[in-house]
Amino acid sequence: MTIPEVSGKVWALQLKNRNRQFAIGVSMLNKKTMKADLLLLLAAFIWGSGFVAQRKGMDFVGPMTFTGLRFLLGGLVLLPVLTHQHLFKPETRPDYRKIIPWSCLAGLMLFCGAALQQIGLVDTAAGKAGFLTGLYVVIVAIIGLFLGHKIGLTGWAGALLAVTGMYLLSVKESFSVEKGDMFILGGAVFWAIHVQLLGFLAKRINPLSLACIQFFACGALSLVIAIFTEDITITAIGSAGVPILYGGVLSVGVAFSLQAVSQRTCPPTHAAIIMSLEAVFAVLTGWLLLSESLTGKDILGCVLMLAGMIAVQLSPLSSKSDR
């Protein structure tokens, strides 16, 4: 056998092994992606159904009390996980003198978004609130313009669809907008700012530390305001116990953790599309548990908003800003 023949066989064998390794890698990646997708879908369901818990909780306590208790509870849920990580992986322990100010700033944005959303839910149906909150996806794209990002045709089309859907869902025949809707929309602006801020901080700060501190900051701010503006009683808190537990343990503690774990293997754009289904779950659970009804005009508005949210996430902006 000549040298060229031997070299050719060796090269073919190496190519075959590389192809096999690539196929195994793709298969493992697909399994990880599917698992991440399912976890994100569960997180979207928890967040969507959480609007029902938020509305039911305010049958007994004020919006600031509810917001404060659920975020403090969410921080407490993460605290043992964070402590365990620092004890057994000391190299992950950050310099808290540097990260506390940034984490508190994230907590302030979280507080503004959550507080406005909770106040808006006093007058706005859970299903509608889910879709109006989902507009933060479009607002993130608009903020990106000021940060030097470019929006493609798909992004602009998505923004137009979302705004049209918002008009159909929120503006009544008398061309008036309900007060609660305006609070929800204001909250969506702060959710968008929060997303941009986390995108900046996530590369610089331990994500669990960031999440835990921002939850405590948001909860503390909410309770301070509640003390001066709302009547807080142990009896009322006990009556709202189940919604508070759901909102704190599941919506804050578990769902945010699922998102953090899933996005290790799931691309951000892909993840955002799945998480936008939160709005659909908000409508479904509002209909099932609170007997909320939607007119044909409202349903069309929801469909257009969901299409707009997905279109914005598929635009070139998303892939650029995610890197």
C-alpha positions as protocol buffer text, in pm:
chain_id: "A"
residue {
  index: 1
  type: MET
  ca { x: 0 y: 0 z: 0 }
}
residue {
  index: 2
  type: THR
  ca { x: 140 y: 336 z: -101 }
}
residue {
  index: 3
  type: ILE
  ca { x: 181 y: 634 z: 132 }
}
residue {
  index: 4
  type: PRO
  ca { x: -95 y: 838 z: -38 }
}
residue {
  index: 5
  type: GLU
  ca { x: -338 y: 544 z: 5 }
}
residue {
  index: 6
  type: VAL
  ca { x: -254 y: 515 z: 376 }
}
residue {
  index: 7
  type: SER
  ca { x: -290 y: 889 z: 423 }
}
residue {
  index: 8
  type: GLY
  ca { x: -625 y: 882 z: 242 }
}
residue {
  index: 9
  type: LYS
  ca { x: -760 y: 605 z: 467 }
}
residue {
  index: 10
  type: VAL
  ca { x: -639 y: 780 z: 782 }
}
residue {
  index: 11
  type: TRP
  ca { x: -804 y: 1104 z: 669 }
}
residue {
  index: 12
  type: ALA
  ca { x: -1131 y: 921 z: 589 }
}
residue {
  index: 13
  type: LEU
  ca { x: -1126 y: 751 z: 930 }
}
residue {
  index: 14
  type: GLN
  ca { x: -1063 y: 1081 z: 1106 }
}
residue {
  index: 15
  type: LEU
  ca { x: -1348 y: 1244 z: 909 }
}
residue {
  index: 16
  type: LYS
  ca { x: -1582 y: 958 z: 1002 }
}
residue {
  index: 17
  type: ASN
  ca { x: -1494 y: 995 z: 1372 }
}
residue {
  index: 18
  type: ARG
  ca { x: -1547 y: 1371 z: 1357 }
}
residue {
  index: 19
  type: ASN
  ca { x: -1887 y: 1321 z: 1192 }
}
residue {
  index: 20
  type: ARG
  ca { x: -1983 y: 1070 z: 1460 }
}
residue {
  index: 21
  type: GLN
  ca { x: -1874 y: 1308 z: 1738 }
}
residue {
  index: 22
  type: PHE
  ca { x: -2064 y: 1593 z: 1571 }
}
residue {
  index: 23
  type: ALA
  ca { x: -2380 y: 1379 z: 1548 }
}
residue {
  index: 24
  type: ILE
  ca { x: -2350 y: 1283 z: 1916 }
}
residue {
  index: 25
  type: GLY
  ca { x: -2295 y: 1649 z: 2009 }
}
residue {
  index: 26
  type: VAL
  ca { x: -2600 y: 1761 z: 1811 }
}
residue {
  index: 27
  type: SER
  ca { x: -2811 y: 1490 z: 1972 }
}
residue {
  index: 28
  type: MET
  ca { x: -2701 y: 1594 z: 2323 }
}
residue {
  index: 29
  type: LEU
  ca { x: -2759 y: 1961 z: 2236 }
}
residue {
  index: 30
  type: ASN
  ca { x: -3111 y: 1883 z: 2111 }
}
residue {
  index: 31
  type: LYS
  ca { x: -3191 y: 1701 z: 2434 }
}
residue {
  index: 32
  type: LYS
  ca { x: -3057 y: 1989 z: 2642 }
}
residue {
  index: 33
  type: THR
  ca { x: -3250 y: 2240 z: 2431 }
}
residue {
  index: 34
  type: MET
  ca { x: -3572 y: 2040 z: 2466 }
}
residue {
  index: 35
  type: LYS
  ca { x: -3525 y: 2019 z: 2844 }
}
residue {
  index: 36
  type: ALA
  ca { x: -3456 y: 2394 z: 2858 }
}
residue {
  index: 37
  type: ASP
  ca { x: -3765 y: 2462 z: 2646 }
}
residue {
  index: 38
  type: LEU
  ca { x: -3984 y: 2261 z: 2884 }
}
residue {
  index: 39
  type: LEU
  ca { x: -3842 y: 2441 z: 3188 }
}
residue {
  index: 40
  type: LEU
  ca { x: -3901 y: 2780 z: 3024 }
}
residue {
  index: 41
  type: LEU
  ca { x: -4255 y: 2675 z: 2933 }
}
residue {
  index: 42
  type: LEU
  ca { x: -4314 y: 2585 z: 3298 }
}
residue {
  index: 43
  type: ALA
  ca { x: -4174 y: 2924 z: 3403 }
}
residue {
  index: 44
  type: ALA
  ca { x: -4407 y: 3099 z: 3154 }
}
residue {
  index: 45
  type: PHE
  ca { x: -4703 y: 2907 z: 3296 }
}
residue {
  index: 46
  type: ILE
  ca { x: -4609 y: 3002 z: 3654 }
}
residue {
  index: 47
  type: TRP
  ca { x: -4574 y: 3370 z: 3561 }
}
residue {
  index: 48
  type: GLY
  ca { x: -4895 y: 3371 z: 3356 }
}
residue {
  index: 49
  type: SER
  ca { x: -5103 y: 3206 z: 3627 }
}
residue {
  index: 50
  type: GLY
  ca { x: -4933 y: 3432 z: 3881 }
}
residue {
  index: 51
  type: PHE
  ca { x: -5153 y: 3719 z: 3761 }
}
residue {
  index: 52
  type: VAL
  ca { x: -5450 y: 3531 z: 3907 }
}
residue {
  index: 53
  type: ALA
  ca { x: -5272 y: 3497 z: 4242 }
}
residue {
  index: 54
  type: GLN
  ca { x: -5186 y: 3867 z: 4236 }
}
residue {
  index: 55
  type: ARG
  ca { x: -5550 y: 3965 z: 4182 }
}
residue {
  index: 56
  type: LYS
  ca { x: -5684 y: 3723 z: 4443 }
}
residue {
  index: 57
  type: GLY
  ca { x: -5426 y: 3836 z: 4698 }
}
residue {
  index: 58
  type: MET
  ca { x: -5552 y: 4193 z: 4679 }
}
residue {
  index: 59
  type: ASP
  ca { x: -5891 y: 4081 z: 4806 }
}
residue {
  index: 60
  type: PHE
  ca { x: -5722 y: 4090 z: 5147 }
}
residue {
  index: 61
  type: VAL
  ca { x: -5408 y: 4308 z: 5134 }
}
residue {
  index: 62
  type: GLY
  ca { x: -5297 y: 4620 z: 4947 }
}
residue {
  index: 63
  type: PRO
  ca { x: -5080 y: 4607 z: 4633 }
}
residue {
  index: 64
  type: MET
  ca { x: -4762 y: 4726 z: 4809 }
}
residue {
  index: 65
  type: THR
  ca { x: -4805 y: 4477 z: 5092 }
}
residue {
  index: 66
  type: PHE
  ca { x: -4854 y: 4193 z: 4846 }
}
residue {
  index: 67
  type: THR
  ca { x: -4555 y: 4298 z: 4633 }
}
residue {
  index: 68
  type: GLY
  ca { x: -4330 y: 4338 z: 4937 }
}
residue {
  index: 69
  type: LEU
  ca { x: -4417 y: 4002 z: 5091 }
}
residue {
  index: 70
  type: ARG
  ca { x: -4389 y: 3803 z: 4770 }
}
residue {
  index: 71
  type: PHE
  ca { x: -4046 y: 3943 z: 4678 }
}
residue {
  index: 72
  type: LEU
  ca { x: -3907 y: 3901 z: 5029 }
}
residue {
  index: 73
  type: LEU
  ca { x: -4034 y: 3544 z: 5020 }
}
residue {
  index: 74
  type: GLY
  ca { x: -3873 y: 3493 z: 4679 }
}
residue {
  index: 75
  type: GLY
  ca { x: -3541 y: 3618 z: 4820 }
}
residue {
  index: 76
  type: LEU
  ca { x: -3571 y: 3378 z: 5114 }
}
residue {
  index: 77
  type: VAL
  ca { x: -3629 y: 3089 z: 4872 }
}
residue {
  index: 78
  type: LEU
  ca { x: -3303 y: 3168 z: 4690 }
}
residue {
  index: 79
  type: LEU
  ca { x: -3099 y: 3237 z: 5004 }
}
residue {
  index: 80
  type: PRO
  ca { x: -3032 y: 2869 z: 5099 }
}
residue {
  index: 81
  type: VAL
  ca { x: -2929 y: 2792 z: 4738 }
}
residue {
  index: 82
  type: LEU
  ca { x: -2692 y: 3089 z: 4737 }
}
residue {
  index: 83
  type: THR
  ca { x: -2548 y: 2996 z: 5078 }
}
residue {
  index: 84
  type: HIS
  ca { x: -2493 y: 2636 z: 4965 }
}
residue {
  index: 85
  type: GLN
  ca { x: -2315 y: 2757 z: 4652 }
}
residue {
  index: 86
  type: HIS
  ca { x: -2081 y: 2985 z: 4848 }
}
residue {
  index: 87
  type: LEU
  ca { x: -2004 y: 2715 z: 5106 }
}
residue {
  index: 88
  type: PHE
  ca { x: -1918 y: 2439 z: 4858 }
}
residue {
  index: 89
  type: LYS
  ca { x: -1790 y: 2657 z: 4572 }
}
residue {
  index: 90
  type: PRO
  ca { x: -1597 y: 2940 z: 4743 }
}
residue {
  index: 91
  type: GLU
  ca { x: -1461 y: 3053 z: 4406 }
}
residue {
  index: 92
  type: THR
  ca { x: -1814 y: 3170 z: 4313 }
}
residue {
  index: 93
  type: ARG
  ca { x: -1836 y: 3404 z: 4614 }
}
residue {
  index: 94
  type: PRO
  ca { x: -1840 y: 3761 z: 4477 }
}
residue {
  index: 95
  type: ASP
  ca { x: -1720 y: 4085 z: 4630 }
}
residue {
  index: 96
  type: TYR
  ca { x: -2048 y: 4209 z: 4774 }
}
residue {
  index: 97
  type: ARG
  ca { x: -1912 y: 4559 z: 4828 }
}
residue {
  index: 98
  type: LYS
  ca { x: -1904 y: 4598 z: 4451 }
}
residue {
  index: 99
  type: ILE
  ca { x: -2222 y: 4417 z: 4351 }
}
residue {
  index: 100
  type: ILE
  ca { x: -2468 y: 4540 z: 4618 }
}
residue {
  index: 101
  type: PRO
  ca { x: -2510 y: 4890 z: 4464 }
}
residue {
  index: 102
  type: TRP
  ca { x: -2575 y: 4748 z: 4116 }
}
residue {
  index: 103
  type: SER
  ca { x: -2805 y: 4478 z: 4250 }
}
residue {
  index: 104
  type: CYS
  ca { x: -3001 y: 4738 z: 4448 }
}
residue {
  index: 105
  type: LEU
  ca { x: -3038 y: 4945 z: 4130 }
}
residue {
  index: 106
  type: ALA
  ca { x: -3181 y: 4636 z: 3958 }
}
residue {
  index: 107
  type: GLY
  ca { x: -3408 y: 4591 z: 4261 }
}
residue {
  index: 108
  type: LEU
  ca { x: -3531 y: 4951 z: 4223 }
}
residue {
  index: 109
  type: MET
  ca { x: -3627 y: 4889 z: 3857 }
}
residue {
  index: 110
  type: LEU
  ca { x: -3789 y: 4561 z: 3961 }
}
residue {
  index: 111
  type: PHE
  ca { x: -3983 y: 4746 z: 4233 }
}
residue {
  index: 112
  type: CYS
  ca { x: -4112 y: 5009 z: 3989 }
}
residue {
  index: 113
  type: GLY
  ca { x: -4224 y: 4747 z: 3740 }
}
residue {
  index: 114
  type: ALA
  ca { x: -4383 y: 4513 z: 3996 }
}
residue {
  index: 115
  type: ALA
  ca { x: -4549 y: 4792 z: 4196 }
}
residue {
  index: 116
  type: LEU
  ca { x: -4709 y: 4958 z: 3892 }
}
residue {
  index: 117
  type: GLN
  ca { x: -4822 y: 4618 z: 3767 }
}
residue {
  index: 118
  type: GLN
  ca { x: -4974 y: 4527 z: 4103 }
}
residue {
  index: 119
  type: ILE
  ca { x: -5155 y: 4863 z: 4134 }
}
residue {
  index: 120
  type: GLY
  ca { x: -5287 y: 4825 z: 3779 }
}
residue {
  index: 121
  type: LEU
  ca { x: -5428 y: 4483 z: 3859 }
}
residue {
  index: 122
  type: VAL
  ca { x: -5676 y: 4650 z: 4096 }
}
residue {
  index: 123
  type: ASP
  ca { x: -5871 y: 4767 z: 3787 }
}
residue {
  index: 124
  type: THR
  ca { x: -5740 y: 4544 z: 3507 }
}
residue {
  index: 125
  type: ALA
  ca { x: -5828 y: 4180 z: 3434 }
}
residue {
  index: 126
  type: ALA
  ca { x: -5548 y: 3926 z: 3483 }
}
residue {
  index: 127
  type: GLY
  ca { x: -5555 y: 3814 z: 3120 }
}
residue {
  index: 128
  type: LYS
  ca { x: -5534 y: 4167 z: 2980 }
}
residue {
  index: 129
  type: ALA
  ca { x: -5259 y: 4255 z: 3230 }
}
residue {
  index: 130
  type: GLY
  ca { x: -5053 y: 3961 z: 3104 }
}
residue {
  index: 131
  type: PHE
  ca { x: -5062 y: 4087 z: 2747 }
}
residue {
  index: 132
  type: LEU
  ca { x: -5002 y: 4451 z: 2837 }
}
residue {
  index: 133
  type: THR
  ca { x: -4704 y: 4350 z: 3051 }
}
residue {
  index: 134
  type: GLY
  ca { x: -4574 y: 4146 z: 2757 }
}
residue {
  index: 135
  type: LEU
  ca { x: -4526 y: 4471 z: 2567 }
}
residue {
  index: 136
  type: TYR
  ca { x: -4192 y: 4503 z: 2748 }
}
residue {
  index: 137
  type: VAL
  ca { x: -4055 y: 4284 z: 2466 }
}
residue {
  index: 138
  type: VAL
  ca { x: -4132 y: 4563 z: 2218 }
}
residue {
  index: 139
  type: ILE
  ca { x: -4014 y: 4836 z: 2456 }
}
residue {
  index: 140
  type: VAL
  ca { x: -3680 y: 4656 z: 2496 }
}
residue {
  index: 141
  type: ALA
  ca { x: -3635 y: 4685 z: 2120 }
}
residue {
  index: 142
  type: ILE
  ca { x: -3717 y: 5057 z: 2128 }
}
residue {
  index: 143
  type: ILE
  ca { x: -3469 y: 5115 z: 2412 }
}
residue {
  index: 144
  type: GLY
  ca { x: -3216 y: 4926 z: 2203 }
}
residue {
  index: 145
  type: LEU
  ca { x: -3241 y: 5199 z: 1939 }
}
residue {
  index: 146
  type: PHE
  ca { x: -3102 y: 5450 z: 2188 }
}
residue {
  index: 147
  type: LEU
  ca { x: -2823 y: 5206 z: 2273 }
}
residue {
  index: 148
  type: GLY
  ca { x: -2711 y: 5190 z: 1912 }
}
residue {
  index: 149
  type: HIS
  ca { x: -2888 y: 4869 z: 1807 }
}
residue {
  index: 150
  type: LYS
  ca { x: -3055 y: 4834 z: 1470 }
}
residue {
  index: 151
  type: ILE
  ca { x: -3411 y: 4712 z: 1420 }
}
residue {
  index: 152
  type: GLY
  ca { x: -3487 y: 4517 z: 1105 }
}
residue {
  index: 153
  type: LEU
  ca { x: -3810 y: 4511 z: 908 }
}
residue {
  index: 154
  type: THR
  ca { x: -3938 y: 4217 z: 1114 }
}
residue {
  index: 155
  type: GLY
  ca { x: -3884 y: 4414 z: 1434 }
}
residue {
  index: 156
  type: TRP
  ca { x: -4074 y: 4718 z: 1308 }
}
residue {
  index: 157
  type: ALA
  ca { x: -4358 y: 4498 z: 1183 }
}
residue {
  index: 158
  type: GLY
  ca { x: -4372 y: 4328 z: 1523 }
}
residue {
  index: 159
  type: ALA
  ca { x: -4384 y: 4661 z: 1703 }
}
residue {
  index: 160
  type: LEU
  ca { x: -4670 y: 4777 z: 1478 }
}
residue {
  index: 161
  type: LEU
  ca { x: -4862 y: 4453 z: 1539 }
}
residue {
  index: 162
  type: ALA
  ca { x: -4812 y: 4483 z: 1915 }
}
residue {
  index: 163
  type: VAL
  ca { x: -4924 y: 4847 z: 1930 }
}
residue {
  index: 164
  type: THR
  ca { x: -5230 y: 4769 z: 1716 }
}
residue {
  index: 165
  type: GLY
  ca { x: -5317 y: 4478 z: 1944 }
}
residue {
  index: 166
  type: MET
  ca { x: -5272 y: 4697 z: 2251 }
}
residue {
  index: 167
  type: TYR
  ca { x: -5512 y: 4953 z: 2100 }
}
residue {
  index: 168
  type: LEU
  ca { x: -5780 y: 4687 z: 2036 }
}
residue {
  index: 169
  type: LEU
  ca { x: -5736 y: 4540 z: 2383 }
}
residue {
  index: 170
  type: SER
  ca { x: -5723 y: 4860 z: 2588 }
}
residue {
  index: 171
  type: VAL
  ca { x: -5903 y: 5142 z: 2405 }
}
residue {
  index: 172
  type: LYS
  ca { x: -6280 y: 5131 z: 2444 }
}
residue {
  index: 173
  type: GLU
  ca { x: -6551 y: 5250 z: 2207 }
}
residue {
  index: 174
  type: SER
  ca { x: -6539 y: 5592 z: 2377 }
}
residue {
  index: 175
  type: PHE
  ca { x: -6163 y: 5611 z: 2297 }
}
residue {
  index: 176
  type: SER
  ca { x: -6085 y: 5603 z: 2669 }
}
residue {
  index: 177
  type: VAL
  ca { x: -5819 y: 5390 z: 2837 }
}
residue {
  index: 178
  type: GLU
  ca { x: -5880 y: 5235 z: 3179 }
}
residue {
  index: 179
  type: LYS
  ca { x: -5664 y: 5369 z: 3461 }
}
residue {
  index: 180
  type: GLY
  ca { x: -5535 y: 5024 z: 3546 }
}
residue {
  index: 181
  type: ASP
  ca { x: -5409 y: 4974 z: 3190 }
}
residue {
  index: 182
  type: MET
  ca { x: -5191 y: 5283 z: 3216 }
}
residue {
  index: 183
  type: PHE
  ca { x: -5030 y: 5153 z: 3537 }
}
residue {
  index: 184
  type: ILE
  ca { x: -4964 y: 4815 z: 3368 }
}
residue {
  index: 185
  type: LEU
  ca { x: -4807 y: 4988 z: 3067 }
}
residue {
  index: 186
  type: GLY
  ca { x: -4593 y: 5202 z: 3295 }
}
residue {
  index: 187
  type: GLY
  ca { x: -4480 y: 4884 z: 3466 }
}
residue {
  index: 188
  type: ALA
  ca { x: -4391 y: 4732 z: 3127 }
}
residue {
  index: 189
  type: VAL
  ca { x: -4153 y: 5024 z: 3065 }
}
residue {
  index: 190
  type: PHE
  ca { x: -3967 y: 4947 z: 3388 }
}
residue {
  index: 191
  type: TRP
  ca { x: -3967 y: 4573 z: 3311 }
}
residue {
  index: 192
  type: ALA
  ca { x: -3796 y: 4662 z: 2981 }
}
residue {
  index: 193
  type: ILE
  ca { x: -3537 y: 4879 z: 3158 }
}
residue {
  index: 194
  type: HIS
  ca { x: -3484 y: 4594 z: 3403 }
}
residue {
  index: 195
  type: VAL
  ca { x: -3421 y: 4349 z: 3118 }
}
residue {
  index: 196
  type: GLN
  ca { x: -3162 y: 4581 z: 2962 }
}
residue {
  index: 197
  type: LEU
  ca { x: -2994 y: 4636 z: 3299 }
}
residue {
  index: 198
  type: LEU
  ca { x: -2977 y: 4262 z: 3369 }
}
residue {
  index: 199
  type: GLY
  ca { x: -2830 y: 4206 z: 3024 }
}
residue {
  index: 200
  type: PHE
  ca { x: -2547 y: 4439 z: 3127 }
}
residue {
  index: 201
  type: LEU
  ca { x: -2502 y: 4300 z: 3480 }
}
residue {
  index: 202
  type: ALA
  ca { x: -2537 y: 3927 z: 3402 }
}
residue {
  index: 203
  type: LYS
  ca { x: -2188 y: 3918 z: 3248 }
}
residue {
  index: 204
  type: ARG
  ca { x: -2033 y: 4091 z: 3550 }
}
residue {
  index: 205
  type: ILE
  ca { x: -2219 y: 3962 z: 3857 }
}
residue {
  index: 206
  type: ASN
  ca { x: -2299 y: 3617 z: 3996 }
}
residue {
  index: 207
  type: PRO
  ca { x: -2662 y: 3571 z: 3878 }
}
residue {
  index: 208
  type: LEU
  ca { x: -2786 y: 3410 z: 4201 }
}
residue {
  index: 209
  type: SER
  ca { x: -2637 y: 3688 z: 4412 }
}
residue {
  index: 210
  type: LEU
  ca { x: -2787 y: 3949 z: 4181 }
}
residue {
  index: 211
  type: ALA
  ca { x: -3131 y: 3786 z: 4191 }
}
residue {
  index: 212
  type: CYS
  ca { x: -3134 y: 3741 z: 4568 }
}
residue {
  index: 213
  type: ILE
  ca { x: -3025 y: 4099 z: 4648 }
}
residue {
  index: 214
  type: GLN
  ca { x: -3265 y: 4257 z: 4397 }
}
residue {
  index: 215
  type: PHE
  ca { x: -3556 y: 4056 z: 4541 }
}
residue {
  index: 216
  type: PHE
  ca { x: -3479 y: 4174 z: 4894 }
}
residue {
  index: 217
  type: ALA
  ca { x: -3435 y: 4534 z: 4775 }
}
residue {
  index: 218
  type: CYS
  ca { x: -3766 y: 4527 z: 4589 }
}
residue {
  index: 219
  type: GLY
  ca { x: -3948 y: 4366 z: 4881 }
}
residue {
  index: 220
  type: ALA
  ca { x: -3806 y: 4610 z: 5136 }
}
residue {
  index: 221
  type: LEU
  ca { x: -3899 y: 4916 z: 4927 }
}
residue {
  index: 222
  type: SER
  ca { x: -4253 y: 4785 z: 4880 }
}
residue {
  index: 223
  type: LEU
  ca { x: -4308 y: 4716 z: 5250 }
}
residue {
  index: 224
  type: VAL
  ca { x: -4172 y: 5057 z: 5354 }
}
residue {
  index: 225
  type: ILE
  ca { x: -4430 y: 5224 z: 5130 }
}
residue {
  index: 226
  type: ALA
  ca { x: -4701 y: 4983 z: 5246 }
}
residue {
  index: 227
  type: ILE
  ca { x: -4640 y: 5074 z: 5611 }
}
residue {
  index: 228
  type: PHE
  ca { x: -4724 y: 5439 z: 5537 }
}
residue {
  index: 229
  type: THR
  ca { x: -5003 y: 5390 z: 5282 }
}
residue {
  index: 230
  type: GLU
  ca { x: -5185 y: 5066 z: 5365 }
}
residue {
  index: 231
  type: ASP
  ca { x: -5342 y: 4888 z: 5660 }
}
residue {
  index: 232
  type: ILE
  ca { x: -5136 y: 4577 z: 5738 }
}
residue {
  index: 233
  type: THR
  ca { x: -5277 y: 4314 z: 5971 }
}
residue {
  index: 234
  type: ILE
  ca { x: -5172 y: 3957 z: 6049 }
}
residue {
  index: 235
  type: THR
  ca { x: -5528 y: 3841 z: 5981 }
}
residue {
  index: 236
  type: ALA
  ca { x: -5528 y: 3992 z: 5631 }
}
residue {
  index: 237
  type: ILE
  ca { x: -5186 y: 3847 z: 5551 }
}
residue {
  index: 238
  type: GLY
  ca { x: -5305 y: 3507 z: 5669 }
}
residue {
  index: 239
  type: SER
  ca { x: -5612 y: 3529 z: 5446 }
}
residue {
  index: 240
  type: ALA
  ca { x: -5390 y: 3613 z: 5148 }
}
residue {
  index: 241
  type: GLY
  ca { x: -5144 y: 3339 z: 5243 }
}
residue {
  index: 242
  type: VAL
  ca { x: -5196 y: 3111 z: 4943 }
}
residue {
  index: 243
  type: PRO
  ca { x: -5165 y: 3385 z: 4676 }
}
residue {
  index: 244
  type: ILE
  ca { x: -4859 y: 3527 z: 4859 }
}
residue {
  index: 245
  type: LEU
  ca { x: -4697 y: 3183 z: 4874 }
}
residue {
  index: 246
  type: TYR
  ca { x: -4767 y: 3124 z: 4507 }
}
residue {
  index: 247
  type: GLY
  ca { x: -4638 y: 3467 z: 4409 }
}
residue {
  index: 248
  type: GLY
  ca { x: -4328 y: 3444 z: 4629 }
}
residue {
  index: 249
  type: VAL
  ca { x: -4220 y: 3081 z: 4613 }
}
residue {
  index: 250
  type: LEU
  ca { x: -4327 y: 2999 z: 4258 }
}
residue {
  index: 251
  type: SER
  ca { x: -4351 y: 3323 z: 4055 }
}
residue {
  index: 252
  type: VAL
  ca { x: -4040 y: 3483 z: 4209 }
}
residue {
  index: 253
  type: GLY
  ca { x: -3822 y: 3208 z: 4357 }
}
residue {
  index: 254
  type: VAL
  ca { x: -3884 y: 2905 z: 4133 }
}
residue {
  index: 255
  type: ALA
  ca { x: -3969 y: 3066 z: 3796 }
}
residue {
  index: 256
  type: PHE
  ca { x: -3673 y: 3305 z: 3796 }
}
residue {
  index: 257
  type: SER
  ca { x: -3445 y: 3013 z: 3890 }
}
residue {
  index: 258
  type: LEU
  ca { x: -3587 y: 2802 z: 3605 }
}
residue {
  index: 259
  type: GLN
  ca { x: -3515 y: 3089 z: 3367 }
}
residue {
  index: 260
  type: ALA
  ca { x: -3155 y: 3119 z: 3491 }
}
residue {
  index: 261
  type: VAL
  ca { x: -3091 y: 2744 z: 3458 }
}
residue {
  index: 262
  type: SER
  ca { x: -3257 y: 2716 z: 3115 }
}
residue {
  index: 263
  type: GLN
  ca { x: -3073 y: 3006 z: 2959 }
}
residue {
  index: 264
  type: ARG
  ca { x: -2741 y: 2832 z: 3015 }
}
residue {
  index: 265
  type: THR
  ca { x: -2823 y: 2612 z: 2714 }
}
residue {
  index: 266
  type: CYS
  ca { x: -3111 y: 2796 z: 2548 }
}
residue {
  index: 267
  type: PRO
  ca { x: -3032 y: 3097 z: 2324 }
}
residue {
  index: 268
  type: PRO
  ca { x: -3181 y: 3422 z: 2464 }
}
residue {
  index: 269
  type: THR
  ca { x: -3394 y: 3492 z: 2154 }
}
residue {
  index: 270
  type: HIS
  ca { x: -3537 y: 3140 z: 2160 }
}
residue {
  index: 271
  type: ALA
  ca { x: -3602 y: 3173 z: 2534 }
}
residue {
  index: 272
  type: ALA
  ca { x: -3782 y: 3506 z: 2497 }
}
residue {
  index: 273
  type: ILE
  ca { x: -4024 y: 3360 z: 2242 }
}
residue {
  index: 274
  type: ILE
  ca { x: -4122 y: 3081 z: 2481 }
}
residue {
  index: 275
  type: MET
  ca { x: -4151 y: 3320 z: 2778 }
}
residue {
  index: 276
  type: SER
  ca { x: -4384 y: 3544 z: 2580 }
}
residue {
  index: 277
  type: LEU
  ca { x: -4641 y: 3263 z: 2615 }
}
residue {
  index: 278
  type: GLU
  ca { x: -4681 y: 3397 z: 2969 }
}
residue {
  index: 279
  type: ALA
  ca { x: -4947 y: 3627 z: 2822 }
}
residue {
  index: 280
  type: VAL
  ca { x: -5146 y: 3334 z: 2681 }
}
residue {
  index: 281
  type: PHE
  ca { x: -5136 y: 3150 z: 3014 }
}
residue {
  index: 282
  type: ALA
  ca { x: -5252 y: 3469 z: 3189 }
}
residue {
  index: 283
  type: VAL
  ca { x: -5562 y: 3481 z: 2967 }
}
residue {
  index: 284
  type: LEU
  ca { x: -5637 y: 3108 z: 3005 }
}
residue {
  index: 285
  type: THR
  ca { x: -5601 y: 3101 z: 3384 }
}
residue {
  index: 286
  type: GLY
  ca { x: -5797 y: 3426 z: 3418 }
}
residue {
  index: 287
  type: TRP
  ca { x: -6079 y: 3267 z: 3218 }
}
residue {
  index: 288
  type: LEU
  ca { x: -6067 y: 2936 z: 3409 }
}
residue {
  index: 289
  type: LEU
  ca { x: -6020 y: 3063 z: 3766 }
}
residue {
  index: 290
  type: LEU
  ca { x: -6163 y: 3415 z: 3767 }
}
residue {
  index: 291
  type: SER
  ca { x: -6436 y: 3375 z: 3501 }
}
residue {
  index: 292
  type: GLU
  ca { x: -6289 y: 3666 z: 3304 }
}
residue {
  index: 293
  type: SER
  ca { x: -6440 y: 3711 z: 2960 }
}
residue {
  index: 294
  type: LEU
  ca { x: -6289 y: 3852 z: 2642 }
}
residue {
  index: 295
  type: THR
  ca { x: -6480 y: 3997 z: 2347 }
}
residue {
  index: 296
  type: GLY
  ca { x: -6390 y: 3916 z: 1987 }
}
residue {
  index: 297
  type: LYS
  ca { x: -6211 y: 4253 z: 1968 }
}
residue {
  index: 298
  type: ASP
  ca { x: -6011 y: 4169 z: 2280 }
}
residue {
  index: 299
  type: ILE
  ca { x: -5912 y: 3827 z: 2146 }
}
residue {
  index: 300
  type: LEU
  ca { x: -5797 y: 3982 z: 1815 }
}
residue {
  index: 301
  type: GLY
  ca { x: -5592 y: 4231 z: 2016 }
}
residue {
  index: 302
  type: CYS
  ca { x: -5430 y: 3949 z: 2214 }
}
residue {
  index: 303
  type: VAL
  ca { x: -5346 y: 3756 z: 1894 }
}
residue {
  index: 304
  type: LEU
  ca { x: -5189 y: 4064 z: 1732 }
}
residue {
  index: 305
  type: MET
  ca { x: -4988 y: 4144 z: 2046 }
}
residue {
  index: 306
  type: LEU
  ca { x: -4855 y: 3787 z: 2072 }
}
residue {
  index: 307
  type: ALA
  ca { x: -4760 y: 3791 z: 1703 }
}
residue {
  index: 308
  type: GLY
  ca { x: -4586 y: 4125 z: 1755 }
}
residue {
  index: 309
  type: MET
  ca { x: -4390 y: 4001 z: 2057 }
}
residue {
  index: 310
  type: ILE
  ca { x: -4264 y: 3697 z: 1864 }
}
residue {
  index: 311
  type: ALA
  ca { x: -4181 y: 3904 z: 1554 }
}
residue {
  index: 312
  type: VAL
  ca { x: -3973 y: 4148 z: 1759 }
}
residue {
  index: 313
  type: GLN
  ca { x: -3779 y: 3860 z: 1910 }
}
residue {
  index: 314
  type: LEU
  ca { x: -3710 y: 3718 z: 1563 }
}
residue {
  index: 315
  type: SER
  ca { x: -3573 y: 4050 z: 1435 }
}
residue {
  index: 316
  type: PRO
  ca { x: -3197 y: 4103 z: 1377 }
}
residue {
  index: 317
  type: LEU
  ca { x: -3188 y: 4326 z: 1688 }
}
residue {
  index: 318
  type: SER
  ca { x: -3243 y: 4030 z: 1917 }
}
residue {
  index: 319
  type: SER
  ca { x: -2953 y: 3828 z: 1786 }
}
residue {
  index: 320
  type: LYS
  ca { x: -2720 y: 4127 z: 1802 }
}
residue {
  index: 321
  type: SER
  ca { x: -2811 y: 4238 z: 2149 }
}
residue {
  index: 322
  type: ASP
  ca { x: -2793 y: 3884 z: 2285 }
}
residue {
  index: 323
  type: ARG
  ca { x: -2424 y: 3844 z: 2202 }
}
